[in-house]
Amino acid sequence: MHRFAIVLALFVPGIAMAQDGDVNSGAWSLLAPFVAIGAAVISRRVVPSLALGVVVAALVAAAGAPLVALQSVGALLVGAATDLGHLQVALFTLTVAATVGLLTASEAMRAMVERIEGLARNRRGAMVVSWLAGGVIFFDDYANCLVVGNTMQSVVDRFKVSRAKLAYIVDATAAPVASLAVVSTWVAFQVDEIGKGLASQDLDSGGAFAIFLASVPYSFYCWFTLVFVGAIAITGRDFGPMFRAEQAAMRTEHTVDDSKSSVPAWIAPITIVVLVATTFVVMLTTGLNGLGDDAAGARLFEIIGAADAYIAMVAGGLVALVVAVFLVVLTRVVTLQAIPASMWVGVKPVLHALVILLLAWTLSAGIAATGTGGYLETLVTGNLATHWLPAVSFLVAAITAFATGSSFSAMGILVPVVVSIAIAVTGDAMSGVALACTASILSGACLGDHASPISDTTVLSSIGSGVDLVTHVRTQLPYVLCVGAVSVFVGYIPAGFGVSPLLLLPLGGVICVGIVMGVGRVPTAAPAELLASSS
């Protein structure tokens, strides 16, 4: 608490000074996001930091009048909590979490992953299977971290792969896969934030999903991370602290649990297929209805762009939950009485994330009320060349996510503002620079999420994989920074100058593989003195 007191001591005088002038414009509009990020850095507590940011935003918008600001805080919270899009995102998150909890508690998810485990025959196979398993559970990063981590522990132990390596593989696949998949808790939030950026430019927020889809090729860090971790797994090469951890693991003996789940392996795959299929069917239906007379001859991209993504995701989540309940009861792996407790297993871990989402939404609305977007547009238009905007946005998002320990808070703060700026300076939401800026926030948030020791997914990856948090962060960080550098210099800088992502993606992928091959080494059993020096 003493750290948070320091935060208050630093920023309260500044807030008081705001009463002397017009703070609903200009540099004062930057105070709220700076306070939220600065508080998170000092206190390492995301929720109170975002809450403080909300209070500051309300004070700035109210020109420093405390009573008006207090009323504004209440209005912002109620508005964020009752917004239809926010409620749909929360409902989708909860239904997916409940479904995952049910499948996890019933061991249906474990049974599915065990079938994938059968592909592992050696150290390389254990790492590759862990990498592939991360791609299967694409709809939620929390589920990915916990399910894959816990399930694959016995496999990596059997083949003497370090738990630190498992934690890296799990962490490096969870967020990127969830951020690139069309149906996931990440995408639901991302689309909602893009819609706010469009609305601030008086554009139809219904096109947010189409913009997200078009921006996917520009999510360089996510794509390059998946390639990098794949290269690490396939080649068996490592460098830095991870190399030493792998050497130590090769000298460690484990007692391996060879027990297998008796639950049918088809329950989880069927549920996942239903989730995806239902979402797409509803998306196509609402898209065709949205196009009306223009539906005839419309391309798939146009249909999806006109769809109601929120309704589709909620429908997919609800139908998948019903199917999961039906299947586990039908196969008698879970009793009806045990279903609520099983669902709670999945829901409980995401409640904290939903609180962060609510505060991020509230802060985003508060920032909009202070005129931050308009002020930044003025700064960018006059002082920052348009082609540098994607790289700068990526770095700012990475720093914000690292500081707050939350990719969602970074996206909530930055996506509406950056999308609005990109549209203002380019004049076209579908231009290459605008799409690169949109994707840069998501990718930067992933990088900051991976690097931050206070990130939810970083903590869950270490817990799920059974490794110390500090060890996980220390061994993962060099890999994260390498991919981040490639993303900046091979991805966002060239993209800002108009280079197509169809050229940059393969080039960056080759460079990532080249780094692994050129710098990495295949570990061998470490001598005792090396183990002592690395402990």
Backbone hydrogen bonds, N-H to C=O, Kabsch-Sander energy under -0.5 kcal/mol:
donor,donor_aa,acceptor,acceptor_aa,energy
5,A,1,M,-1.9
6,I,2,H,-1.6
7,V,3,R,-1.7
8,L,4,F,-2.2
9,A,5,A,-2.4
10,L,6,I,-1.9
11,F,7,V,-2.0
12,V,8,L,-2.6
15,I,11,F,-2.1
16,A,12,V,-2.4
17,M,13,P,-2.1
18,A,14,G,-0.9
18,A,15,I,-0.6
19,Q,16,A,-1.5
20,D,17,M,-1.8
21,G,18,A,-1.3
23,V,21,G,-1.2
28,W,25,S,-0.8
29,S,26,G,-1.8
30,L,27,A,-1.9
31,L,28,W,-1.8
34,F,30,L,-1.8
35,V,31,L,-2.7
36,A,32,A,-2.6
37,I,33,P,-2.5
38,G,34,F,-2.9
39,A,35,V,-2.9
40,A,36,A,-1.7
41,V,37,I,-2.1
42,I,38,G,-2.2
43,S,39,A,-3.2
44,R,40,A,-2.0
49,S,45,R,-1.1
50,L,46,V,-2.7
51,A,47,V,-2.3
52,L,48,P,-2.4
53,G,49,S,-2.0
54,V,50,L,-2.1
55,V,51,A,-2.0
56,V,52,L,-2.5
57,A,53,G,-2.6
58,A,54,V,-2.4
59,L,55,V,-2.3
60,V,56,V,-2.8
61,A,57,A,-2.7
62,A,58,A,-1.7
63,A,60,V,-1.6
64,G,59,L,-3.6
65,A,62,A,-1.5
69,A,65,A,-2.4
70,L,66,P,-2.6
71,Q,67,L,-2.0
72,S,68,V,-2.0
73,V,69,A,-2.5
74,G,70,L,-1.8
75,A,71,Q,-2.2
76,L,72,S,-2.9
77,L,73,V,-2.5
78,V,74,G,-2.5
79,G,75,A,-2.6
80,A,76,L,-2.4
81,A,77,L,-2.5
82,T,78,V,-2.0
83,D,79,G,-1.0
87,L,83,D,-2.5
88,Q,84,L,-2.2
89,V,85,G,-2.2
90,A,86,H,-2.6
91,L,87,L,-2.5
92,F,88,Q,-2.5
93,T,89,V,-2.4
94,L,90,A,-2.5
95,T,91,L,-2.6
96,V,92,F,-2.4
97,A,93,T,-2.4
98,A,94,L,-2.8
99,T,95,T,-2.3
100,V,96,V,-2.8
101,G,97,A,-2.7
102,L,98,A,-2.3
103,L,99,T,-2.6
104,T,100,V,-2.5
105,A,101,G,-3.0
106,S,102,L,-1.9
107,E,104,T,-1.3
108,A,103,L,-1.2
109,M,103,L,-2.2
111,A,107,E,-2.3
112,M,108,A,-1.7
113,V,109,M,-2.3
114,E,110,R,-2.4
115,R,111,A,-1.0
115,R,112,M,-0.5
116,I,112,M,-1.0
117,E,113,V,-2.0
118,G,114,E,-1.0
119,L,116,I,-2.0
120,A,117,E,-2.6
126,A,122,N,-2.4
127,M,123,R,-2.0
128,V,124,R,-2.7
129,V,125,G,-2.7
130,S,126,A,-1.7
131,W,127,M,-2.0
132,L,128,V,-2.7
133,A,129,V,-2.8
134,G,130,S,-1.5
135,G,131,W,-0.8
135,G,132,L,-0.8
136,V,132,L,-1.0
137,I,133,A,-1.4
138,F,136,V,-1.5
144,N,140,D,-1.9
145,C,141,D,-2.5
146,L,142,Y,-2.3
147,V,143,A,-2.8
148,V,144,N,-1.6
149,G,144,N,-0.6
149,G,145,C,-1.2
150,N,146,L,-2.0
151,T,147,V,-2.3
152,M,148,V,-2.5
153,Q,149,G,-0.7
156,V,152,M,-2.4
157,D,153,Q,-2.2
158,R,154,S,-1.8
159,F,155,V,-1.5
160,K,157,D,-1.2
161,V,156,V,-3.1
166,L,162,S,-1.8
167,A,163,R,-2.7
168,Y,164,A,-2.0
169,I,165,K,-2.7
170,V,166,L,-2.8
171,D,167,A,-2.8
172,A,168,Y,-3.1
173,T,169,I,-0.9
173,T,170,V,-0.6
174,A,170,V,-2.3
175,A,171,D,-0.9
177,V,173,T,-2.2
178,A,174,A,-2.2
179,S,175,A,-2.1
180,L,176,P,-1.3
181,A,177,V,-2.1
184,S,182,V,-0.7
185,T,139,F,-1.9
187,V,178,A,-0.6
188,A,184,S,-1.9
189,F,185,T,-1.4
190,Q,186,W,-2.6
191,V,187,V,-3.0
192,D,188,A,-1.5
193,E,189,F,-2.1
194,I,190,Q,-2.3
195,G,191,V,-2.2
196,K,192,D,-1.3
197,G,193,E,-1.7
198,L,194,I,-2.2
199,A,195,G,-2.4
200,S,196,K,-1.8
201,Q,197,G,-0.6
201,Q,198,L,-1.2
202,D,199,A,-1.9
203,L,198,L,-2.5
207,G,204,D,-1.5
208,A,205,S,-1.7
211,I,207,G,-1.9
212,F,208,A,-2.4
213,L,209,F,-2.5
214,A,210,A,-2.2
215,S,211,I,-1.6
216,V,212,F,-1.0
216,V,213,L,-0.7
218,Y,215,S,-1.9
219,S,216,V,-2.0
220,F,218,Y,-2.3
223,W,219,S,-2.2
224,F,220,F,-3.2
225,T,221,Y,-2.3
226,L,222,C,-1.9
227,V,223,W,-1.9
228,F,224,F,-2.8
229,V,225,T,-2.9
230,G,226,L,-1.5
231,A,227,V,-2.5
232,I,228,F,-2.3
233,A,229,V,-2.3
234,I,230,G,-2.8
235,T,231,A,-2.4
236,G,232,I,-1.6
238,D,521,R,-2.1
242,M,239,F,-0.8
243,F,240,G,-0.8
244,R,240,G,-1.3
245,A,241,P,-2.1
246,E,242,M,-2.3
247,Q,243,F,-2.1
248,A,244,R,-2.3
249,A,245,A,-2.1
250,M,246,E,-1.6
251,R,248,A,-1.4
252,T,249,A,-1.4
256,V,254,H,-0.8
258,D,256,V,-0.8
267,I,264,P,-1.0
270,I,266,W,-2.0
271,T,267,I,-2.0
272,I,268,A,-2.4
273,V,269,P,-2.6
274,V,270,I,-2.5
275,L,271,T,-2.2
276,V,272,I,-2.4
277,A,273,V,-3.1
278,T,274,V,-2.7
279,T,275,L,-1.7
280,F,276,V,-2.3
281,V,277,A,-2.6
282,V,278,T,-2.6
283,M,279,T,-2.1
284,L,280,F,-2.8
285,T,281,V,-2.4
286,T,282,V,-2.8
287,G,283,M,-2.1
288,L,284,L,-2.5
289,N,285,T,-2.2
290,G,286,T,-2.2
291,L,287,G,-1.9
292,G,288,L,-1.5
294,D,291,L,-2.1
295,A,292,G,-1.7
296,A,293,D,-0.5
298,A,295,A,-2.1
303,I,299,R,-2.3
304,I,300,L,-2.7
305,G,301,F,-2.2
306,A,302,E,-1.4
307,A,304,I,-1.1
309,A,307,A,-1.1
312,A,308,D,-2.1
313,M,309,A,-2.5
314,V,310,Y,-2.5
315,A,311,I,-2.6
316,G,312,A,-2.5
317,G,313,M,-2.7
318,L,314,V,-2.6
319,V,315,A,-2.6
320,A,316,G,-2.3
321,L,317,G,-2.0
322,V,318,L,-2.2
323,V,319,V,-2.6
324,A,320,A,-2.6
325,V,321,L,-2.4
326,F,322,V,-2.5
327,L,323,V,-2.7
328,V,324,A,-2.5
329,V,325,V,-1.9
330,L,326,F,-2.6
331,T,327,L,-2.3
332,R,329,V,-0.7
333,V,328,V,-1.8
334,V,328,V,-1.3
338,A,335,T,-0.6
339,I,335,T,-0.7
339,I,336,L,-0.8
342,S,338,A,-2.0
343,M,339,I,-2.6
344,W,340,P,-2.1
345,V,341,A,-1.1
346,G,342,S,-0.7
346,G,343,M,-1.1
347,V,343,M,-2.1
348,K,344,W,-2.6
350,V,346,G,-0.5
350,V,347,V,-1.1
351,L,347,V,-0.8
351,L,348,K,-1.0
352,H,348,K,-0.5
354,L,350,V,-2.2
355,V,351,L,-1.9
356,I,352,H,-2.1
357,L,353,A,-2.5
358,L,354,L,-2.6
359,L,355,V,-2.3
360,A,356,I,-2.8
361,W,357,L,-2.9
362,T,358,L,-2.4
363,L,359,L,-3.1
364,S,360,A,-2.4
365,A,361,W,-2.2
366,G,362,T,-2.3
367,I,363,L,-2.9
368,A,364,S,-2.1
369,A,365,A,-1.8
370,T,366,G,-1.1
371,G,368,A,-1.1
372,T,367,I,-1.7
375,Y,371,G,-2.0
376,L,372,T,-2.8
377,E,373,G,-2.3
378,T,374,G,-1.8
379,L,375,Y,-2.1
380,V,376,L,-3.1
381,T,377,E,-2.7
382,G,378,T,-1.7
383,N,379,L,-2.2
384,L,380,V,-1.9
385,A,383,N,-0.5
388,W,385,A,-1.9
389,L,386,T,-1.5
392,V,388,W,-2.2
393,S,389,L,-2.6
394,F,390,P,-2.2
395,L,391,A,-2.1
396,V,392,V,-2.5
397,A,393,S,-2.4
398,A,394,F,-2.2
399,I,395,L,-2.4
400,T,396,V,-2.4
401,A,397,A,-2.6
402,F,398,A,-2.3
403,A,399,I,-2.5
404,T,400,T,-2.6
405,G,401,A,-1.9
406,S,401,A,-0.5
410,A,406,S,-1.6
411,M,407,S,-2.5
412,G,408,F,-2.8
413,I,409,S,-2.1
414,L,410,A,-2.5
415,V,411,M,-2.1
418,V,414,L,-3.3
419,V,415,V,-2.8
420,S,416,P,-1.9
421,I,417,V,-2.5
422,A,418,V,-2.9
423,I,419,V,-2.3
424,A,420,S,-2.2
425,V,421,I,-2.5
426,T,422,A,-1.7
427,G,423,I,-2.7
431,S,428,D,-1.6
435,L,431,S,-2.6
436,A,432,G,-2.4
437,C,433,V,-2.4
438,T,434,A,-2.3
439,A,435,L,-2.5
440,S,436,A,-2.0
441,I,437,C,-1.2
442,L,438,T,-0.9
443,S,439,A,-2.6
444,G,440,S,-2.8
445,A,441,I,-2.5
446,C,442,L,-1.7
447,L,443,S,-2.2
448,G,444,G,-2.6
449,D,445,A,-2.2
450,H,446,C,-2.3
451,A,447,L,-2.1
452,S,448,G,-1.7
455,S,452,S,-1.0
456,D,405,G,-0.9
459,V,455,S,-2.3
460,L,456,D,-3.0
461,S,457,T,-2.4
462,S,458,T,-1.8
463,I,459,V,-2.4
464,G,460,L,-3.2
465,S,461,S,-1.9
466,G,462,S,-0.8
466,G,463,I,-0.7
467,V,462,S,-2.5
472,H,468,D,-2.3
473,V,469,L,-2.5
474,R,470,V,-2.7
475,T,471,T,-2.3
476,Q,472,H,-1.8
477,L,473,V,-2.2
479,Y,476,Q,-0.7
480,V,476,Q,-2.0
481,L,477,L,-2.6
482,C,478,P,-1.9
483,V,479,Y,-2.2
484,G,480,V,-2.2
485,A,481,L,-2.3
486,V,482,C,-2.0
487,S,483,V,-2.3
488,V,484,G,-1.8
489,F,485,A,-2.5
490,V,486,V,-2.6
491,G,486,V,-0.7
491,G,487,S,-0.6
492,Y,487,S,-2.7
493,I,488,V,-2.4
495,A,491,G,-2.2
496,G,492,Y,-1.8
497,F,493,I,-0.9
497,F,494,P,-0.8
498,G,495,A,-1.7
499,V,494,P,-2.2
503,L,500,S,-1.4
504,L,500,S,-1.8
505,L,501,P,-2.8
507,L,503,L,-1.5
508,G,504,L,-3.0
509,G,505,L,-2.4
510,V,506,P,-2.3
511,I,507,L,-2.1
512,C,508,G,-2.4
513,V,509,G,-2.2
514,G,510,V,-2.5
515,I,511,I,-2.4
516,V,512,C,-1.9
517,M,513,V,-2.6
518,G,514,G,-2.9
519,V,515,I,-2.8
520,G,515,I,-0.8
520,G,516,V,-1.2
521,R,238,D,-2.8
526,A,247,Q,-1.2
530,L,527,P,-0.7
531,L,527,P,-1.9
532,A,528,A,-2.1
533,S,529,E,-1.7
534,S,530,L,-1.6
535,S,531,L,-0.8
